[in-house]
Structure formats: structure tokens, C-alpha cells
């Protein structure tokens, strides 16, 4: 499911997720190395035209990881201090490179990234938000395609 589908399925969680990712410029991307071990890298993300886009420098290790194995997890920057302003948000899915064409041209027109670059379109497999409610409860919201939003609350 792409970002537009996620936004339609769970608009409140999508709005919080976009807000968390919009609060800071840099976030953390986890990819899989050739040997299967995790690699984390800094990354800027964009929500444009109903898609979550990942842009990367040419032949960067994170781009090479995604070209080999499209699975990723993207962690929102927690921000200054410890309050996590809106909670901790994580997106998991698969990223597929977009070749030259209308979608990449529209992205370039809007974002004006340094050239050349890799552009990946994402398909979501999970979105998780964790936050504290009323200074008493740890709340975890978990969404997966085709499933209702699950909310777990612990004291």
C-alpha cells in the first residue's frame, strides 16, 4: 500500500506520522547489508502526490542496499529533549527505484535535488506510533495493510 492508501485507511495516524516526520529534516533509515546485518543511515524524506519518497546520492550504500533488498525501516527523528513531541513513529516497508519518467520529473521539479540521484517509491508494510498518555500509559498503535489499527495500552 502506498502513502495515499495509508492516509485513506487511517487518516489520524497518517496525520501524526506526517507531522512527526515534518518536524525535523533528517531521520534514520535502516536497510539490510549484503550479509543481512542492519545498516542505519541519515535520510531526508518527502510526502508528495500520495507517495512517501526516499531520495539518495548515487551509488550510496543505502541505495545499493535497497536495490539489492527493498526492505527498510524509517525512524522519525526524536527531536530535542525527551518528550518526543507527538510520539515515536516508525514506518516499515519496501522501496522501489523510480526510473526516468513523469514521476521522477515531478519530484525533481518540486524538490530540486542535486543530480544525479536515486529516487525510491515506498510500499508500506507497517506503521508504529508509541507515545505516553496522561503521564501514566504507554500507548502503542500498530497498523498493517488490510488490518484494523491496533492500539495497545500499558500502565
N, C-alpha and C positions, 0 to 999 in steps of 0.2 A: 504494500500500500504506500502511495506517495504522501507527501505532506498535506495536500489538499484533502485527500481521503481521511487522513487522521483528524484534520481540523473539522471535517464534517461529522465524524464519528464521536469525537469527544472535544467539543469546542472550548470548554472551560480549561481543560488540561492543556490543550494546544495553546491557548492564550497565555497561560502561566509559563509554558515552555518557551514560547517566543519572547516573552518579557525577560526571562532569566538569561537567554542567550543574547538578547539585545542590550542587556545592562553592561556588558563588557565586550571588548573587541576580540580577545584571544581566549580560546578554550582548549581542551585536551582531547586529542584523538587517539584511540587505541586501535592498532592494526595487528596483524599477525605476520611475524617474520617467516622466512622460508622454513626454518626448523620448527615452527609452530609456537614459539615463545612470543609473548606480547611485546609490542613496541609502543611507546607513548610519544606524541609529538604535539607541539603547539599548532593551532589552526584557527583561521577565521572562517565563519560560516555565513551563508546568506539564505534568507527565505524570500524567494521571488517566484511569481507566477505559479503558485501552488506547489512548489518544489523546495526541498532543502538541498542546497548546493554546497559542494566541497571543492574549493579551488586550491591547486598546489603548484609549486615550482616544477619545472620539467625535470623528470628523472629523479625527483626527491625519493628518499627511501619509503616514506609513507605512501606515495603514489605507486611506486613499484610493488609495495605490499598489496595494495588494493587491486592492482592489475592482475596479480597472481591469485589473490584470495579476497573476494569483495567484502568479507565480514568486517564490521567495525563497531566500536562503541565511542560515543561522543559525550564527554562530560562538560557541563556548563561550568564556567569559571565561578568559583565560590564567592569571589569578591573580597573586599576588605573586611577585617574583623572575623567574627564567628557567627553572626546572625543568619547568614545565607539568604538574606532578603528575598523571600518567596520560596525558599526551599532548595534542596539539592536536586538537580534534574539531569537525567541521563537518557540518551537516545541510542538504540542499537539497531543495526540493520545491515544492508548490503549496498555497496556503492558501485555504480557502473559508469565507466568513462563515456562522455559525450563527445562524439567526433565533430568535425566541422559541419555546420548547418545552421538552421534557423535558431535552435535553442541556444547554441553557443554564441551566435551573433547577438542575440538579445541580451544574454548575460554580459558580454563584452561591452555593449552599448550602455548598460545600466551601471556596471561596476568599474569598468575601465581598468582591468587588472594588467600587471606587467606581462608582456608577451615574451616567449610562448609560455603556455601553462597547461596543466591537466585540469579538466573540469569533470566532476563526478556528480551524477544524479543519484539520489538515495531512494531505497525502498525500505520502509520501517518494519522491524520485527518486534520491537518493544520500546516503550517509553515508561520511565520510572521517575516518580517525584517522591522525595522524602522530606518531611518538614515536621516542626514541632507545633502542636496546637495547644493553646491556653497554658503554655509552660508546663503541661502535665503529660501530654500524649505524644508519642512518636507515631506519625501517620505516614504510611507508605501507599501510594497509588501506583498500580501496575496496569498498563494497557498493552494488549497484543492484538494483532489483526483478527477480526472475526469473533473476538471475545468481549464481553462487557468489561467496563472499568472495574477493577477490584480495588477495594480500599481496606487496608489492614491498620488497626489502631491498637497500640500497646501503651500501658501506663508505666 
